[in-house]
Amino acid sequence: MLQLRGVQTGPTADAARRLLRGLSHSAGLIENAWKWTAVAAVNGGVPLEEVARWVDMPVEALSQMLTAGRQENGG
């Protein structure tokens, strides 16, 4: 539990912390990239069902994600 609270210190912990922060940031960028690509595909006329297959996601979930993205961006 002490490690979970950030008590662990030292070069290994610092390196792990930096690596995890970098990976987390990269994962966020990748997630945004696939979402924008999915939006571009749908806007370009690719059927939602096909895009859902590409991203291995249920059509309903992809539709909700795209709708939520439009609302967040004021569209």
ZATIMI-186149 format. One record per residue (C-alpha): residue in one letter; x, y, z; residue number from 1. Coordinates in pm, whole numbers, plus 50000, padded with zeros to 5 digits. Each point is the difference from the previous one (the first is absolute). Example, Ala and Ser with C-alpha at 12.3 -4.5 7.8 and 13.67 -1.06 7.14 Angstrom:
// residues 2
[rec a [51230 49550 50780] 1] [rec s [50137 50344 49934] 2] 
// end
This chain:
// residues 75
[rec m [50000 50000 50000] 1] [rec l [50282 50242 50068] 2] [rec q [50117 49963 49639] 3] [rec l [49651 50085 49877] 4] [rec r [50005 50319 50204] 5] [rec g [50315 50127 49830] 6] [rec v [50238 49931 50288] 7] [rec q [50228 49791 49778] 8] [rec t [50288 50215 49874] 9] [rec g [50332 49952 49825] 10] [rec p [50133 49972 49647] 11] [rec t [49790 49694 49909] 12] [rec a [49679 50151 50131] 13] [rec d [50075 50330 49825] 14] [rec a [50070 49825 49672] 15] [rec a [49683 49792 50031] 16] [rec r [49795 50309 50083] 17] [rec r [50135 50188 49695] 18] [rec l [49942 49698 49777] 19] [rec l [49642 49956 50118] 20] [rec r [49923 50369 49956] 21] [rec g [50143 49988 49650] 22] [rec l [49803 49687 49915] 23] [rec s [49683 50151 50138] 24] [rec h [50050 50313 49790] 25] [rec s [50075 49791 49690] 26] [rec a [49691 49784 50058] 27] [rec g [49787 50314 50013] 28] [rec l [50147 50124 49672] 29] [rec i [49939 49663 49834] 30] [rec e [49642 49989 50127] 31] [rec n [49935 50348 49860] 32] [rec a [50157 49901 49668] 33] [rec w [49781 49693 49949] 34] [rec k [49690 50193 50100] 35] [rec w [50073 50282 49754] 36] [rec t [50076 49741 49732] 37] [rec a [49668 49828 50067] 38] [rec v [49820 50334 49976] 39] [rec a [50177 50079 49673] 40] [rec a [49909 49660 49857] 41] [rec v [49632 50037 50091] 42] [rec n [49991 50358 49874] 43] [rec g [50165 49877 49681] 44] [rec g [49716 49759 49936] 45] [rec v [50128 49674 50148] 46] [rec p [49707 49821 50163] 47] [rec l [50004 50012 50379] 48] [rec e [49974 49619 50010] 49] [rec e [50321 49964 49802] 50] [rec v [50190 50249 50217] 51] [rec a [49875 49816 50308] 52] [rec r [50148 49678 49859] 53] [rec w [50332 50174 49936] 54] [rec v [50027 50113 50362] 55] [rec d [49850 49677 50138] 56] [rec m [49723 50186 50177] 57] [rec p [49622 49955 50011] 58] [rec v [49820 50235 49762] 59] [rec e [49794 50148 50284] 60] [rec a [50308 50078 50208] 61] [rec l [50178 50163 49706] 62] [rec s [49691 50203 49917] 63] [rec q [49975 50124 50359] 64] [rec m [50371 50084 50004] 65] [rec l [49972 50197 49677] 66] [rec t [49688 50182 50123] 67] [rec a [50169 50087 50331] 68] [rec g [50302 50131 49809] 69] [rec r [49783 50230 49792] 70] [rec q [49827 50136 50308] 71] [rec e [50333 50063 50176] 72] [rec n [50129 50188 49696] 73] [rec g [49686 50208 49964] 74] [rec g [49873 49818 49693] 75] 
// end
